[in-house]
Amino acid sequence: MDAFSLLKADHRKVEKLFSQLESASGQAKMRVFEQIKTELELHTHIEEKFFYPALEKPKQTHELTLEAYEEHDVVKKLLQQMSRAKSATEEWEAQGKVLQENVEHHVEEEENELFPKAEAALSEEDIETLGEQMEAEKERKQRTASSKKKSSNKSAAKSKSASTAPKRARASKSGSKSTGSKRSKKSTKKSRR
């Protein structure tokens, strides 16, 4: 996949997620936001690692590339602020709108200004190579994130299991004591008769 197709596919995915965010409510809104955050972090990472460095030197893309880095910084700060929230407050909703507007502006500028100039500045081979590098990096980051999530889920399950094990042991010990004491009371009653 060439670089432009890959980045445009990411842009469309995030657009859909922003539409879902607008219609979601409560904790569903927070879950959609987490998806947006994951997608944007991955997207900005591959752009900053591969795409923008290739566009910094050519004169026709230099200024737009520097501006794109700055726009990424604004998006990252908003994501960080919004991530601290436990629920979607009015302030959080306002930040979400600002985030969406910033992302939409960035996408429009990239697709309508930067991409055409980049296409002129880079060879077909460069565009293909960048696309392959970005795609491989995305897959690598997603696998890493997936395995971290699985191991953290396993750790959480183990620690939950470990924390409930002493409770179960105490419960079974106290249960056997009470059962034993009931038996001894019954046998005492029988012997009295």
CORVEN-V241283 format. One record per residue. N is the residue number from 1. PHI is phi in radians with two decimals (NA if undefined). NEAR is the number of other C-alpha atoms within 10 Angstrom. Layout:
n:N phi:PHI near:NEAR
n:N phi:PHI near:NEAR
This chain:
n:1 phi:NA near:15
n:2 phi:-1.34 near:18
n:3 phi:-0.99 near:22
n:4 phi:-1.16 near:20
n:5 phi:-1.10 near:13
n:6 phi:-1.09 near:16
n:7 phi:-1.17 near:24
n:8 phi:-1.15 near:15
n:9 phi:-1.09 near:11
n:10 phi:-1.07 near:16
n:11 phi:-1.03 near:21
n:12 phi:-1.12 near:12
n:13 phi:-1.09 near:14
n:14 phi:-1.18 near:22
n:15 phi:-1.01 near:17
n:16 phi:-1.11 near:11
n:17 phi:-1.13 near:16
n:18 phi:-1.12 near:22
n:19 phi:-1.11 near:12
n:20 phi:-1.13 near:15
n:21 phi:-1.07 near:21
n:22 phi:-1.08 near:13
n:23 phi:-1.60 near:9
n:24 phi:-1.38 near:15
n:25 phi:-2.51 near:14
n:26 phi:1.03 near:10
n:27 phi:-1.21 near:12
n:28 phi:-1.08 near:15
n:29 phi:-1.09 near:17
n:30 phi:-1.18 near:19
n:31 phi:-1.17 near:14
n:32 phi:-1.13 near:19
n:33 phi:-1.03 near:22
n:34 phi:-1.05 near:15
n:35 phi:-1.15 near:15
n:36 phi:-1.06 near:21
n:37 phi:-1.04 near:20
n:38 phi:-1.05 near:15
n:39 phi:-1.12 near:18
n:40 phi:-1.19 near:20
n:41 phi:-1.10 near:15
n:42 phi:-1.16 near:18
n:43 phi:-1.10 near:19
n:44 phi:-1.13 near:19
n:45 phi:-1.06 near:17
n:46 phi:-1.22 near:21
n:47 phi:-1.14 near:19
n:48 phi:-1.27 near:15
n:49 phi:-1.44 near:13
n:50 phi:-2.12 near:17
n:51 phi:-1.22 near:22
n:52 phi:-1.11 near:20
n:53 phi:-1.00 near:13
n:54 phi:-1.23 near:20
n:55 phi:-1.86 near:22
n:56 phi:-1.23 near:15
n:57 phi:-1.36 near:13
n:58 phi:-1.02 near:15
n:59 phi:-1.00 near:11
n:60 phi:-1.22 near:15
n:61 phi:-1.98 near:22
n:62 phi:-0.97 near:19
n:63 phi:-1.09 near:14
n:64 phi:-1.09 near:21
n:65 phi:-1.19 near:23
n:66 phi:-1.08 near:14
n:67 phi:-1.12 near:13
n:68 phi:-1.10 near:20
n:69 phi:-1.03 near:14
n:70 phi:-1.13 near:12
n:71 phi:-1.12 near:15
n:72 phi:-1.07 near:21
n:73 phi:-1.04 near:13
n:74 phi:-1.10 near:15
n:75 phi:-1.09 near:22
n:76 phi:-1.08 near:17
n:77 phi:-1.13 near:12
n:78 phi:-1.12 near:18
n:79 phi:-1.05 near:21
n:80 phi:-1.11 near:12
n:81 phi:-1.08 near:12
n:82 phi:-1.18 near:22
n:83 phi:-1.16 near:15
n:84 phi:-1.27 near:9
n:85 phi:-1.28 near:12
n:86 phi:-1.63 near:10
n:87 phi:-2.60 near:16
n:88 phi:-1.50 near:18
n:89 phi:-1.41 near:11
n:90 phi:-1.08 near:9
n:91 phi:-1.10 near:11
n:92 phi:-1.09 near:18
n:93 phi:-1.05 near:16
n:94 phi:-1.12 near:12
n:95 phi:-1.10 near:16
n:96 phi:-1.09 near:20
n:97 phi:-1.13 near:14
n:98 phi:-1.11 near:15
n:99 phi:-1.05 near:20
n:100 phi:-1.04 near:19
n:101 phi:-1.09 near:13
n:102 phi:-1.12 near:17
n:103 phi:-1.14 near:21
n:104 phi:-1.07 near:16
n:105 phi:-1.09 near:12
n:106 phi:-1.06 near:18
n:107 phi:-1.08 near:20
n:108 phi:-1.05 near:13
n:109 phi:-1.15 near:15
n:110 phi:-1.09 near:20
n:111 phi:-1.23 near:15
n:112 phi:-1.64 near:11
n:113 phi:-2.07 near:13
n:114 phi:-1.20 near:21
n:115 phi:-1.04 near:19
n:116 phi:-1.06 near:13
n:117 phi:-1.22 near:19
n:118 phi:-1.16 near:23
n:119 phi:-1.08 near:15
n:120 phi:-1.31 near:13
n:121 phi:-1.45 near:18
n:122 phi:-1.87 near:14
n:123 phi:-1.41 near:11
n:124 phi:-0.98 near:12
n:125 phi:-1.11 near:10
n:126 phi:-1.06 near:15
n:127 phi:-1.13 near:21
n:128 phi:-1.14 near:17
n:129 phi:-1.06 near:16
n:130 phi:-1.04 near:22
n:131 phi:-1.05 near:22
n:132 phi:-1.14 near:16
n:133 phi:-1.11 near:18
n:134 phi:-1.16 near:25
n:135 phi:-1.12 near:18
n:136 phi:-1.11 near:13
n:137 phi:-1.17 near:17
n:138 phi:-1.05 near:17
n:139 phi:-1.08 near:12
n:140 phi:-1.09 near:12
n:141 phi:-1.12 near:15
n:142 phi:-1.18 near:14
n:143 phi:-1.11 near:12
n:144 phi:-1.08 near:12
n:145 phi:-1.09 near:13
n:146 phi:-1.13 near:12
n:147 phi:-1.23 near:12
n:148 phi:-1.13 near:12
n:149 phi:-1.10 near:12
n:150 phi:-1.10 near:12
n:151 phi:-1.21 near:12
n:152 phi:-1.24 near:12
n:153 phi:-1.14 near:12
n:154 phi:-1.14 near:12
n:155 phi:-1.08 near:12
n:156 phi:-1.12 near:12
n:157 phi:-1.14 near:12
n:158 phi:-1.13 near:12
n:159 phi:-1.18 near:12
n:160 phi:-1.15 near:11
n:161 phi:-1.09 near:11
n:162 phi:-1.15 near:11
n:163 phi:-1.29 near:11
n:164 phi:-1.53 near:12
n:165 phi:-1.04 near:12
n:166 phi:-1.07 near:11
n:167 phi:-1.12 near:11
n:168 phi:-1.12 near:11
n:169 phi:-1.12 near:11
n:170 phi:-1.10 near:12
n:171 phi:-1.10 near:12
n:172 phi:-1.22 near:12
n:173 phi:-1.16 near:12
n:174 phi:-1.19 near:12
n:175 phi:-1.15 near:12
n:176 phi:-1.23 near:12
n:177 phi:-1.14 near:12
n:178 phi:-1.18 near:12
n:179 phi:-1.14 near:12
n:180 phi:-1.11 near:12
n:181 phi:-1.22 near:12
n:182 phi:-1.15 near:12
n:183 phi:-1.09 near:12
n:184 phi:-1.16 near:12
n:185 phi:-1.17 near:12
n:186 phi:-1.13 near:12
n:187 phi:-1.16 near:11
n:188 phi:-1.15 near:11
n:189 phi:-1.09 near:10
n:190 phi:-1.11 near:9
n:191 phi:-1.21 near:8
n:192 phi:-1.26 near:7
n:193 phi:-1.30 near:5
